[in-house]
Amino acid sequence: MFDVGFFELVMIGVVSLVVLGPEKLPGAIRTASLWIGRLRRSFNNIKQDIEREIGADDIRRQLRNEAILDKFKNTRSQVTDTMNIVKKETEAFRKNIELEAQAAAFTSTKAGAPPASGATSPDTPNAPLTAASTAEIAPVQNDLPFQPETSAPVESATSTPAPGSTNET
């Protein structure tokens, strides 16, 4: 701090010995040491108080930011979950509509009516569905709790998968 070397300390000691004398020098050193110790403790206490106040403000700010970030993450996860649920429900609804269309095409084919447009055999993409071609198709199971009502009862739950979709069993 003051950049005091050994030579400077020796000079201060010699001057104080000459000024105070050998009898008062130990008492003067003791008193000076006590005052220096008190000043250091006071300085350190003030420094710690300031650091504590600055640190407390930083901690409060950081906690507030973390709380805001946690709320953001929670909201983001809720939105993501909701989007996933909507996607699943939409896909299930689409599959359900496809199943209804396939069931209608199957019943109309069995009744002798021409098949609905887009209902084709899986073996030949452009051939219409027939009773022989639909007998080979495995039924598609739907895991939805809601099953649509059909106007005519279907004897077996057979259907053809839509082009590009997978067949769930």
N, C-alpha and C positions, 0 to 999 in steps of 0.2 A: 504494500500500500504506500508506504513512505520510502521504500527502497533503502532501508537502513542496513548497512553491512556491519561486519565485525569491528572494523576500525572506528566507525561512528559510535558504536556501543561502548567501546573502551574509552573514547574521548568523553562521552557523557558521564561515565562512571568516575573518571579522574576529576572532572570539573565538580561533580556533586560531592566527592570526597573532600576536595579543597574547600568548597563553600560551606558545607554542613559540618564537616569534621567526622572523625571516626565514631564518636559516641551517638550522634543523632542520625547518622546515615542508615542503620538498619531500620529504625522506626519510620523514617521518611520513605524508604523503599516499601515497607509494609503498607503504609497509608496510600501511597501511590498505586500499589498493586490492587488494594481494595477498591479505590475509585475507578481504576481501569476495568476491574471485574464488573462493577455495578454498571458502568457505561455499556460494556459489551452485552450484559444481560438485558438492559433496557432496549438497546438497539435490536437485539435478537427478538425480544417480545414484540416490539413494534413491527418488525419485519414479518414475524409469524402472523400477527393480526391482519396485516395487509394481505398476505398471501392467503390466509383463511377466507377473507372477504372476497378476494378475487376468485379463489377456488370455489367458494360457495356459489357465486354468480355463474361461473362456468358449469358447475355441476347442475344447478337449476336449469340452465339453458340446455344442457345436454339431455337431462331427464325429460324436459318438455319436448325436445326434438325426437327423442326415442319414443315418447308416447304418441306423438303425431305419426311417426313412421310405423309404429305397431298398428295404429288405427288404419293407416293406408294399406298395410299388408293384409289386415283382416278384411277390409272392404274389397280388396283385390281378389282375395281367395273366395269370398262370397260371390262376387260377380263371375269368377271363373267357374265355380260350382254351378251357379244358375245357368250359365251358358252351356255347360256340359249336359245338364238335365234337359234343357230345351232341345239341344241337338239330338239326344237320345229319344226324346218324345217325338220329335219331328221324323226321325228315321223310322221309329216304330209305327207312326201314323202312315208314313209312305208305304211301308211294307204291308200294313193292314189294307190300304187302298189297293195295292197290287194283288193281294190275296183275294179281295172281293172281286176284282176284275177277272182274275183267273178262275174263281169259282163260278162267276156268271158265265164266262166263256165255256167252262166245262159243262155246266148244266144245260146251256143252250146247245152244245154239241151233242150231248146225250139225248136231248129232246128232239133232235133232228134239224134244228135250226142252224143256219150258217154261223161259224164262230165269230166272236167279236174281233174287230180289227186289232192286230198286234198279238193275238194268241196263236202261237206256233208251237210246233213240236220241238223238243230239245235235240232230237237226232238230226232233223233237217230244219234249218232255221226258217225257211219260207213255207213249209208244209203246214196245213192246219192241224189242230189237235183232233185226235180221234180217240175212241174208247181204248183201242189197242195201245196207242202211244202213251196215254195217260196212265195206264195200268203199270207201266214200268217206272213211273216217277215216284220217288219217295215223298211222303207227306212232309210239308213244312210246318214245324211247330212254332207257334208264336208264344213268347213268354209274357205277353201283356195280360193283365187281369181282365181287361175289357175285350170281349169277343163280339164282333158285329153280328147283328141279326140278319139272316138272309131271308129272302122272300120265299124261296123253295128249299126244302131240306136236301142236304147233300148226303148221298149214301156213304161215300168214303171221303176222307179229307186228303185228296190228292190235288196237287197243283204243280205248275211249272214255275221255275224261277225266272225272274225278269232277266233280260239280257244284261250281262255285266254284274249281276248280283250273285251272292254266294247262297248256297242252299243249306239252311240250318237244319240239323236233325236232332 
